[in-house]
């Protein structure tokens, strides 16, 4: 597998993967810190359903 290269300021790289194409961007330390300082996204803490197996019902032929 090819190792990602370090991008320089202003560079954008288009990467093709098994799930499609995406773009990698160079972000300065200040831009990265802005995202690190953002509050955690708690949407899925309140909107997810527990992963439980379906209830199996058996019929009796008696």
Buried (B, 14 or more C-beta within 10 A) or exposed (E): EEEEEEEEEEEEEEEEEEEEEEEEEEEEEEEEEEEEEEEEEEEEEEEEEEEEEEEEEEEEEE
